[in-house]
Amino acid sequence: MARKKTAQNINRRRGSRYPSQAHYEALSEFRYLIRCFLEFSQDAARAIGLTPRQHQALLAIKGFPVGHLVTIGDLAERLRIRHHSAIELVDRLSEAGLVQRIPDANDQRRVLLSLTGLADGYLAELSAVHLDELSRIEPILKKVLSRSTA
């Protein structure tokens, strides 16, 4: 669905004026900063023994609003992966003692996901260093984003 929206936006944009050199530079810098942050994130996850995908899954589960019961389908959507890939990921997380599967009392077809204490500890450690990194690059991001709208 996201790809279809992107194609629609591109087709709509074709009739508009083209971006300036400053826009190209801002977009390029923005993509560079995103890639640097993702590389930082992957290295941080690996340093504590998680794969980047495992870290993303734990963060996705923890990041749902309080009271939201997270399903495998929710996780698949958040990670933008296929449902069967999410099931395989949850299998690995469960085997590692990071996620618990809880049968939904209201719908036996659904399985709810919950982080274990071990996962919470890993996620707290990773999130702290990620927030530090974001605070470090925040001024650069703000500068880039302000250039992209100019």
N, C-alpha and C positions, 0 to 999 in steps of 0.2 A: 504494500500500500504506500509506503514512504517513497518508493521509486516512482510510482505513478504521479504522486504529488509533485515530486521534483521535476519530472518531465513536463507536467502542466505549467509549472512556474517558469521553466525555460522557454516553453512555447509562448507564454504570455509576454515574457521579457523581450522577445526578439523584435517586437515593434518599438521598444523603448530605446532611448539613447544608450550608447555603449559606455561602459565604465571608463573612468580616467586612469591614467598611469598610477595615480595615488591609490585608487581602489585596488588595482592589481597588486601593488606593493603591500597594501594592508591585508588583502586576502592571503597572499603568499606568506607574510609574517605570521598571520593567525594560524594557518595550517602548520607552519614550522613549530610554533609554540605548542600546538596540540600534540604534534608528534613527539616533541621533547617531553611533554608531560606524560604521555602514554609510555614512553620508554622508561621514564623515571618510575612510573607505577608498576610496570612489568618487573623491573629490577628489584623494587622493594618487595613485591610479592614473592619472587623467587628467593630473596634473601632470608625469608622466614619459613621457606619450605612449601609455599603454595604456588600453584600455577597462576598465571594472570587470569585465566578464565574462572578458576575457583574463587579468586579474590573478587572478581566482578560479580559472581553469583552471590557470594556472601553479602556484598554491599547492596546488591539489588534487593535481596530478601530483607535485610535490616532497614533499607531505605523506604520501604512502603510505609504509608501513614499508620500510626498506632491504631490498632483495632481492625486493620485490614488483614483478612486471612489470605495468606499467599499460597497460590496453587502453582503447580508445575507450568500450567498455561501462562500464568502471570509472569513467571520467571522467563519462559521462552520469549514472550513479548518484550520484556525489559532488556533482555540480552540480544534480541533480534536474531534468534536462532529457531530452528524447527523444533516442534514439540518432542519428537523422538530424541533429538540431540540433548534437549533439556532433561529428559528422563535419564539418559546415560550420564550426564553431568551430576544429577542428583544421586544416582547410584554411587558414583565415585566419592561424592561429598559424604554420603551416608557411611560408606565403608571406612572413610578417614575419620569418622566421628565428629563431623562438622555440622551435619544437618540431620534432623529427625523428621521422619514422615509420620504424619498424624492423620488417621482416617477422619474424614468429615462426618460428624454425627448426623448432619442433615441430608447428606447426599453421599451414599456409599461409593459412587463412581469417582468422587473427588478425593485427592490427597492434599493435605495442607503441609506446608513446610515451616520448620522452626529451627533456628540456630541453636547449637549447643553452647555450653559455657566455653569450651575450647575455641569455637568459632568466634564467639564474642570477644575473647581475648586477642586473637589474631587480628580481628577487624578493628578493635580499638587501637592497637599498635600501628597498624597500617594507616588508619584514618588520621591519626595524629601527625604522622610524617607527611601525608598527602596535604593536610590543611596547612602545614608549615610551608610546603612547596608552593601551594596556591597563593599563600600570602606573599611569598617571595616574587612570584611572577605577576601578581595582580596589577601593579603599576604599569607593567609592560602591556598586559592585556587591555587595560583601560585606554592606554595610548593608542594601541592598534585599533580597537573598536571605535574610538572617537574619530580616527582617520577614515574608517570605512564608511561612515555616515556623512562625511564632509563633502 
